[in-house]
């Protein structure tokens, strides 16, 4: 008899943890079937704790996407991201540790240290398994992972293509606590507001468009978010730390800022299912990423 038939429901919180740029946000978006967590090729793209919710007849999984844990903590922003990720490990029922196939780094070891300290049940998701050639190389890596920790299960996946993601979701659902009710309405997909999501879409375009330094010195403030029928008017300020960064962000004749705005607007129209009028401008706020109070006003350090 299935869980659905005998009336047993499972519901709980599951932390997606791992080092930066290992595919946690891509995995969350694949699980949800929509983008709630931004992605780019640059590490430390995710800065916030984001909840994604999947509901099936017998189980509701509340996924907690976290910033990548990393040892270098030179700035207040980095320390905030590590606190947010570590806090998630204290408040969940299960952990999914995401690693990259055939790659084990010092930051991966840091994550495993946190998992050991928490003593929570943990499933290992070995991402990017599609990149392993020849395939025979994967088995020794999986065996070496099994020797590092008593994982509940080890599941090779490809988050980008969705390979083995349903199997991961099933393994997670089976291990969640029994519950009389679900915690969120069945149709709810995230705890985040549309204002938050559109700010993240702007930051995603910045991460993709600019070089190594500038994206890490930026934040986005939504100053107006107004729905008018099928049109949404959004005014947003991009914060940078120095005048030179402002010039790079705007680009020659405003071309760079226009590209960022065009890319973000297209993503917003998909998210909001309607037309978007987006106005962007750039402000200098010196040292915001090293100012705890400034970061709190921008919605950071929610742990």
CORMOBEL-V134642 format. One record per residue. N is the residue number from 1. RES is the residue in three letters. PSI is psi in whole degrees, -180 to 180 (* if undefined). Layout:
n=(N & N)
res=(RES & RES)
psi=(PSI & PSI)
//
This chain:
n=(1 & 2 & 3 & 4 & 5 & 6 & 7 & 8 & 9 & 10 & 11 & 12 & 13 & 14 & 15 & 16 & 17 & 18 & 19 & 20 & 21 & 22 & 23 & 24 & 25 & 26 & 27 & 28 & 29 & 30 & 31 & 32 & 33 & 34 & 35 & 36 & 37 & 38 & 39 & 40 & 41 & 42 & 43 & 44 & 45 & 46 & 47 & 48 & 49 & 50 & 51 & 52 & 53 & 54 & 55 & 56 & 57 & 58 & 59 & 60 & 61 & 62 & 63 & 64 & 65 & 66 & 67 & 68 & 69 & 70 & 71 & 72 & 73 & 74 & 75 & 76 & 77 & 78 & 79 & 80 & 81 & 82 & 83 & 84 & 85 & 86 & 87 & 88 & 89 & 90 & 91 & 92 & 93 & 94 & 95 & 96 & 97 & 98 & 99 & 100 & 101 & 102 & 103 & 104 & 105 & 106 & 107 & 108 & 109 & 110 & 111 & 112 & 113 & 114 & 115 & 116 & 117 & 118 & 119 & 120 & 121 & 122 & 123 & 124 & 125 & 126 & 127 & 128 & 129 & 130 & 131 & 132 & 133 & 134 & 135 & 136 & 137 & 138 & 139 & 140 & 141 & 142 & 143 & 144 & 145 & 146 & 147 & 148 & 149 & 150 & 151 & 152 & 153 & 154 & 155 & 156 & 157 & 158 & 159 & 160 & 161 & 162 & 163 & 164 & 165 & 166 & 167 & 168 & 169 & 170 & 171 & 172 & 173 & 174 & 175 & 176 & 177 & 178 & 179 & 180 & 181 & 182 & 183 & 184 & 185 & 186 & 187 & 188 & 189 & 190 & 191 & 192 & 193 & 194 & 195 & 196 & 197 & 198 & 199 & 200 & 201 & 202 & 203 & 204 & 205 & 206 & 207 & 208 & 209 & 210 & 211 & 212 & 213 & 214 & 215 & 216 & 217 & 218 & 219 & 220 & 221 & 222 & 223 & 224 & 225 & 226 & 227 & 228 & 229 & 230 & 231 & 232 & 233 & 234 & 235 & 236 & 237 & 238 & 239 & 240 & 241 & 242 & 243 & 244 & 245 & 246 & 247 & 248 & 249 & 250 & 251 & 252 & 253 & 254 & 255 & 256 & 257 & 258 & 259 & 260 & 261 & 262 & 263 & 264 & 265 & 266 & 267 & 268 & 269 & 270 & 271 & 272 & 273 & 274 & 275 & 276 & 277 & 278 & 279 & 280 & 281 & 282 & 283 & 284 & 285 & 286 & 287 & 288 & 289 & 290 & 291 & 292 & 293 & 294 & 295 & 296 & 297 & 298 & 299 & 300 & 301 & 302 & 303)
res=(UNK & UNK & UNK & UNK & UNK & UNK & UNK & UNK & UNK & UNK & UNK & UNK & UNK & UNK & UNK & UNK & UNK & UNK & UNK & UNK & UNK & UNK & UNK & UNK & UNK & UNK & UNK & UNK & UNK & UNK & UNK & UNK & UNK & UNK & UNK & UNK & UNK & UNK & UNK & UNK & UNK & UNK & UNK & UNK & UNK & UNK & UNK & UNK & UNK & UNK & UNK & UNK & UNK & UNK & UNK & UNK & UNK & UNK & UNK & UNK & UNK & UNK & UNK & UNK & UNK & UNK & UNK & UNK & UNK & UNK & UNK & UNK & UNK & UNK & UNK & UNK & UNK & UNK & UNK & UNK & UNK & UNK & UNK & UNK & UNK & UNK & UNK & UNK & UNK & UNK & UNK & UNK & UNK & UNK & UNK & UNK & UNK & UNK & UNK & UNK & UNK & UNK & UNK & UNK & UNK & UNK & UNK & UNK & UNK & UNK & UNK & UNK & UNK & UNK & UNK & UNK & UNK & UNK & UNK & UNK & UNK & UNK & UNK & UNK & UNK & UNK & UNK & UNK & UNK & UNK & UNK & UNK & UNK & UNK & UNK & UNK & UNK & UNK & UNK & UNK & UNK & UNK & UNK & UNK & UNK & UNK & UNK & UNK & UNK & UNK & UNK & UNK & UNK & UNK & UNK & UNK & UNK & UNK & UNK & UNK & UNK & UNK & UNK & UNK & UNK & UNK & UNK & UNK & UNK & UNK & UNK & UNK & UNK & UNK & UNK & UNK & UNK & UNK & UNK & UNK & UNK & UNK & UNK & UNK & UNK & UNK & UNK & UNK & UNK & UNK & UNK & UNK & UNK & UNK & UNK & UNK & UNK & UNK & UNK & UNK & UNK & UNK & UNK & UNK & UNK & UNK & UNK & UNK & UNK & UNK & UNK & UNK & UNK & UNK & UNK & UNK & UNK & UNK & UNK & UNK & UNK & UNK & UNK & UNK & UNK & UNK & UNK & UNK & UNK & UNK & UNK & UNK & UNK & UNK & UNK & UNK & UNK & UNK & UNK & UNK & UNK & UNK & UNK & UNK & UNK & UNK & UNK & UNK & UNK & UNK & UNK & UNK & UNK & UNK & UNK & UNK & UNK & UNK & UNK & UNK & UNK & UNK & UNK & UNK & UNK & UNK & UNK & UNK & UNK & UNK & UNK & UNK & UNK & UNK & UNK & UNK & UNK & UNK & UNK & UNK & UNK & UNK & UNK & UNK & UNK & UNK & UNK & UNK & UNK & UNK & UNK & UNK & UNK & UNK & UNK & UNK & UNK & UNK & UNK & UNK & UNK & UNK & UNK)
psi=(133 & 165 & -40 & -40 & -37 & 5 & 5 & 124 & 149 & 139 & 137 & 176 & 137 & 120 & 129 & 110 & 159 & 172 & 169 & 145 & 33 & -7 & 17 & -45 & -38 & -41 & -45 & -46 & -37 & -41 & -38 & -19 & 17 & 164 & 116 & -13 & 125 & 155 & 148 & 173 & -13 & 141 & 160 & 34 & -44 & 127 & -19 & 163 & 126 & 130 & 134 & 140 & 124 & 133 & 125 & 171 & -36 & -6 & 143 & 121 & 125 & 102 & 135 & 102 & 134 & 157 & 153 & 132 & 136 & 152 & -32 & 120 & 53 & -28 & 161 & -36 & -43 & -40 & -39 & -43 & -42 & -39 & -41 & -45 & -43 & -37 & -34 & -31 & -15 & -16 & 22 & 168 & -22 & 152 & 136 & 113 & 116 & 124 & 167 & 132 & 132 & 7 & 127 & 122 & 176 & -36 & -35 & -42 & -38 & -45 & -44 & -35 & -43 & -39 & -45 & -45 & -35 & -27 & 21 & 153 & 143 & 133 & 135 & 122 & 114 & 101 & 162 & 33 & -21 & -17 & -5 & 118 & 135 & 162 & -26 & -20 & -21 & -39 & -48 & -36 & -44 & -39 & -39 & -34 & -40 & -26 & -16 & -30 & 155 & 73 & 145 & -40 & 153 & 119 & 112 & 135 & 166 & 100 & -37 & -41 & -14 & 5 & 127 & 6 & -41 & -36 & -39 & -46 & -40 & -43 & -37 & -49 & -39 & -23 & 4 & 156 & 150 & 148 & 148 & -30 & 163 & 154 & -23 & 153 & 146 & -29 & -9 & 136 & -26 & 161 & -5 & 147 & 163 & -35 & -45 & -46 & -38 & -34 & -41 & -35 & -35 & -45 & -33 & -45 & -35 & -45 & -38 & -29 & -30 & 170 & -156 & -42 & -51 & -43 & -29 & -9 & 15 & 153 & 164 & 131 & 126 & 114 & -23 & 135 & 105 & 123 & 133 & 84 & -121 & 2 & 137 & 126 & 124 & 124 & 127 & 143 & 131 & 119 & 134 & 171 & -20 & 157 & -38 & -36 & -35 & -44 & -41 & -43 & -41 & -41 & 172 & 122 & 20 & 11 & -41 & -45 & -36 & -42 & -43 & -46 & -41 & -46 & -43 & -41 & -41 & -42 & -39 & -39 & -34 & -45 & -45 & -7 & 51 & -180 & 148 & 131 & 114 & 127 & 125 & 144 & 166 & 132 & 147 & 122 & 96 & 132 & 20 & -34 & -5 & 11 & 107 & -42 & -41 & -40 & -38 & -39 & -23 & 4 & 14 & 168 & 57 & 1 & *)
//
